[in-house]
Amino acid sequence: MKRIICVILAILTVLTLTACANLRESTVPDSASNHDSEQTPLPTLPPDENNRDNGRETEILNMPFEGKIAIITFEGFATMRDFHEAQRLVEKYGEDKIVHRVWPPNFMQEGEMMIDIVAQLRDDPDIRAIVVSNAVINTKAAFARLWDTREDIFVVLCNPTIIDDDFAGIAEVADLIIATDYVSNGEAIVLQAIALGAEAFVYYSFPRNLGNPAYAARLDLMRTTAERSGLKFVEVTTPDPMGDNRDSISGFISEDMLKQVEQFGKNTAFFGTNCIMVSTIIATAIETGAIFPQPCHPSPFHGFGHSIDTVFRNSTGRHFDWGLDMITNPTDREMISIIREVLPEIGKSGRLSTWPMSESSAWLRVGVEYAIRWLNGEVSQERGVIDLDVLSQISTETMLNAIGEPIGAQFEVLEVGGYSYDHFVLGLWDHIVF
């Protein structure tokens, strides 16, 4: 299948890193370190005897492969899930098989350093594949000369930043490009809300966001999907969270959600376009019994930890006992298990959902596993040819391996101006319900 994308949506891939660049994906509430101590269910693997699974993965994806794979991530707050995912892959396959490097934090000004990093990897004869978790500005330049001397290296770029509609330029330096289909996700969010029982949908945003072509296109698709489905669609303009409004936006959204639920009932779904909104929307949805289909950047970590602890504390008078291992670096399986444990305890479940992994870390893992298939000769060795069936199979196995549930992703080939970029794929994951 092919997705026709309007050229003005080129900046949609910038959203991955920039929309929440100054925010850390919430894992647990800040106060956690200070405390004293539905849909038809998907088939699951047998639970761990110790309930919370201890973050263990089921070793479905653990293939041997020739040579080494290099993973490039960032190390900052905004992309910490990618960094930890790369570390887990190093632990899984071994330091002799996975090499983990990090981009410079000031990547926009340090293009030469990025070029040096790729050159160092190129000069290692054992490196046979390179997977980049966020292909930001200057990535194209960093990889421009790689294949001049190393045609044997398979390159995967995840969530690339596209500048000046240069799809062709980024496509020239990669064998496989994987990006979140942010615009089409608008339809998926509305349909997920309906699957959770929504009869009305409230969309929170502000003029600065609405001026972004990608946000505008997603909103149009959400409106159209709601109208087609007979779903009441309400747009609410919030204060801009930048500057002095950063704190006031929480109170605005909380108060407005109470009014919307009073008017339309508990079967009202809520979505906000900015990361600062997420925790408030989740907490208020839990407290009112409303519906929350997905954060702006889908992940079980984005907003759930802080909001659930807030509701739990309001309900019970104490913080939820996350466990010490949850303070630093919980796995996706741990986080999902914890959320599913606490929500029934406060009498709320089946009304929240998200993707089963952080979007960029999920694409990173899928990219690594596809590279392994390529190294093992299990997929086409022809440049620019990607097997979407294998990619879909890998996505399902990735989630079965990571969280114990066979949740898959759908992929479509990017088409711009009538030209198909057959190795540039846009993906959406199915949702996990809490």
N, C-alpha and C positions, 0 to 999 in steps of 0.2 A: 504494500500500500504506500501511497505517496501523499505527503502533506504539502499543499501549496501555501507558501508563506509570502506575504507581502513584503517587499523590500524594506519598508519603513520599520519592520520589526527586527531589524538586524541587532538592535541593542538589547533584545530580550536576554541574550546570554550574559550580559553584564550584571543582571540582577543577582545572580548566584553569589557574587562576592561583594557587591557594593550596596545592596539594599539594606543589609544589616551589618555593614562593615565595622561599626563601632560597638556591636553587641555580641556577647558571648552566647552561644546556644545554651539555653537553660538546662542543666542536668538536675541539680537539686537546689532547694532554696538556700539563700545566703545564711539563713539562721540554722540550717541543718547541722552544721558543725558545732553548734552551741547547745543542742538539746541533750537531755540526760541520757541518754543512752546512745429485638435484634434480628441481626441477620443470621442466616443459617450458618452454624459454625463450620469453619474449614477443618479438614482432617489435620491432626497434629501428631507429632511423635510422642512416645511415652514420656511422661514428665520425669524430671530428675527426682530422685528420692528425697533430696533436700529442698524441694519445692521451688526456690528461686533460681534453680538451674546453675547457680554459681558461674553464669556466663559461659558455660561450656558450649562448644559448637559440635554439631554432628558432622563427622568427617566424611561428607559426601564428596566435596571438592577437595581433593588432596593428591592431584596427579603429579607424578615425577615429570621433569622436563629437562631438556638440554640447555646448558648455558645459564645465564642469570637475567633476571628482570629488574630494571631500575624503576622505582616509584619516586615521583617528585610531588611534594605537597608544600603547604605553608605550615608555619608553626604557631601562628597567632590565634587569638581568641575566636575570631570569626570563622576559622576553618579548623578548629581543634578536632572535630570528629574525623576529618580526613587524615590528620596527622596520626591519631590513635589507630585508625583503621589500617594505615600503612604499617604501623608498629606491630599490629596483630598479624598482618600478613608476613612480616619478617619472622615473628615468633612461630608462625604456623609452618612456613616452608624452610626457615633457617637463614642465617646471615650469609651462608655460602650460596644461596639461591636468590634472595631478594636484597637489593641495595636500596636504601632509603635516603634521598637527598631532599633538601628544602630550598625553595625559592627565597631570594633576599626579601625582607619585609618591605623595602621601598622599591618594589619591582618596576614602577613606572620610571624611576630615575636610574635604575641599576640594570639596564638591559645588557651591558657588557658582562656583568657578573652571571646573568642567566646564560649567555652564550658560552661563557667559560664552564659552567656546570655541565651543559650538554656536551661540550668538547671533551671534558674529562671522561664522561661516560662513553663517548664515541671511541676514545683511545683505549678503553678496556676491551680486549678482544672477546672476553667471556660475556659481555652484555649483548643480549640478543633481542631484547624488547625494552621499551621505555613507555611508562604510563604516567601521564600528568593529570593530577586530580582537578586542578583549576587552571586551564590554559589562558592565563591573563595576558594583558598587553606585553609585548616583546617576546611572547612565546614563538610567534611565527619567525622572528629574526633568529631566535636561539636555535631553531631546528632547520633553518633554511639551507645550510650546507651539510647537514648530517649525511644525507644519502650520496653525496659526492664521493665519499670514501667508504661508507658502511651501508650498502644496499641490503645487507642481511638483517638489519634492525627493524623490528616491527614497532610502529609508533601509534600510541593511543592517546588522544586528547579528550579530556572530559570537560564539559561546560565551557567551551572557548569564548573569549571575548572577541566579538566581531566589530572591527573598526571600519567606518566608511563603506559598509556593505561588502566588505572583501571576503565573501564566502569562498571564492576561488582560491584566494591566497592562503587561507588557513587550511583548505582542503588539500593543497599541494604538498603540505609538510606532514601529513598524517595518513596512516593506513585505515584508522577507524576513529571517528569522532562521535562521542555520545553526549547528548545535551537533553536537559529537561524541556519538554514541550510546554513552556509556561502559558502560552496562549490557549492551546487546546485544553490545558488543565482547568480552564474556566468552566467548560462543559462538564468535565469530570467532577469538579467540586459540587456543582449544582445537582448532578445526578446522584452523587453520594449522599447529599443532604436529603434528597427524596427517599433514597433507600433506607435512611435512618428515621423516616417518618415525617419529614418536613412538609408543612403546608404553607409556610411563608419563609422568605429568605431576606435577611438584612445585610447589606453590604456597606462597610465603613471605609471611607477614604477621605482624601483632602485634595485641594486643587493641584498642588505640586505633583502628587502621584498621578492624578487624572490627566496631567499634561504629558505623561510618558506614553508614547505610542503603543508600547507593549501592554501596559496596564489598560489603556483605552480599548485595545483590541480584545483583551481578555474580558473586560467588562461587557462589551457588546455581545460576546459569545455567551456570557452568563445570562444576560437579559433575554437573549433569543431562546436559550435552553429553558429558562424558567417560563417564558411565555408559551413555548411549545408544550410544556408539561403541565400548564395550568397552575403554576406556582406563583403566589404573590411575591413580587420582587420590589424591595424597598431600598432606596439609596440614601444614606445619611452622610452628610459632610461633617467631618470632625475637625478639631483644631489641628494645625500642623505640628507634629511632635518635635520638630526642631526648636532649639532655643528654649524660651520660657514656657512653652506649651508642653514640654516633655512630661511634666508631672500632672498637669491638668487634664491631659487626654484620658488618663485612667478613670478619673471621676466622671468625666463626660460620658464615656462608653458605658460604665457601670450603670449610671442613672438612666441612660437611653435604653439599655437592654431591658431594664425593669419595666419601662413604659411599653416597649415593643411586645414583651411577653404578656403584659396585662391586656394589650390590644388584640394580639393575634393568637395568644395561647402558647402553651409549652412546646408545641410542634413548630417552633420558629427556629430556623438555622441562622447562625451568625458567622460572618467572615470579615477580616480586616486586612488591609493591604500593607500594613507596616508592622515590623517585629515588636515594637513597643506596645502595640495593642494586644498581642497574643495572650499573655498571661491573664490580663483582665477579662478578656472574652471567655477564656476557658473557665476561669474561676466563677464568673457570673453565670455561665451556661450550666455548670454543675449545680450551683446553688438554686437556680430557678428551674432546673429540669429541662432546659432548652437543648438545642442541638448544635454541635460544633463539628463540621465535616472535615476541617483540615486547617493547619496553620498556613501562613503566607509562604513559608518555606517548610514543606512537609517533613516531619521528623518526630519520633517519639520523645525527643529531647527538647524540642522547641516550645517552651512555655509550660509544659506539663508539670515539671518538677515543682516550680514555685507556686503555680496555681493550685495544684492538688494539696500541697502542704498548707496553703492558706485556708482552703476549705476544710481540710481535716482539723486544723487548729481551731477554726471557728465552730466546728461541729463537736469536737471532743475536749477542747481545752488544752490539748497537748500537740506537740509536733509528731509527725509520723516517723517511726523508727526506720530510717532508710538503711541503716547498717553502714559500718565504716567503709566498706568497699565501694559504696555508692557515692562517697564524697568526692573521690578523685577521678575515676575513669570507668564508669559502668559500661557494660556492653549493651547492645540493643536488646538482647534477650533479657538481661537483668532489668532494664528500664521498663520493658513491656510487662514483665512479670509483676513488677512492683505496682505499676498503674492498675493492672487487673486485680491486684490484691487489695488495694486501698479503696477503690471506688465502690465495690459492694459493701464495704465496711461502713461507708457513710450513706448507703442506700442509693447510689447512683451508678448505673452502668448501661451500656448499650446505646449511648447518645453521643459519644465522642469517637472520632476516628482520625487517622493520619496515615502516612506511608510507614511501612515497617522498619525503615532505616532512614537516616539522614540522606537526602538526595545525592549529594556529591560523594559521600563515602560509599553509597550503594553503587553508583556508576563506576567508582574507582575499582571496587571489587569485581564487578562485571567485566571491566576492561582488562584487569589482570587475568581473569579466568579465560577470556577469549584469546588473549595473547598466548596463554599456555597451550590452548588448542592449536593455534597457529604454529607454535614452536614444535608441536608434536605431529604436524602435518595432517591434522584432523579436519581442517577447513581449507578453503581455496588459498593458494599461495599467490594468486594473481593480485596485483596492487589494485585497490579500489573496489574489490569484490568482497562483500560481507554477507555471510549467511544469517539472515534474520531469524530463521528457525532455530539455529544453534544459539543465537543471542537470547532468544526467548527462553530456551531450555536452561541456559546458564542463569538467567534471572530467577527462575523458579527454584533451581538448585541452590542458588546463592541464599535465598531466604529460608529454604528448608535447612540449610547448613547453619545460618546465622541465628535464626529465631525458632526453628522447629516447625515452621508452617510453610506450605508450598504456595506462597503468594508470588505471582508473576508480574511481569511488566509487558506493556504493548509498545512496539516500535514501528515507526514509519520513517520512510526516507525523506529527507529534505528536498524540496523542489522550489527553486527561485527563478522567476522569470521564464518558466518553461524548461529550465535545465535541471536535471536530477543529479544530485550529489549522492550517489548510491552508497558511499561509505560514511556519509554524515547522517546519523540516525537520531531521531527525536523520540524520547521515551516517557512513559507515564507508568507508575507503579499502581497496582491495585491497593485498596485501603485495608487497614487492620482496624477492627472495632474494639473499643474499650467499654 
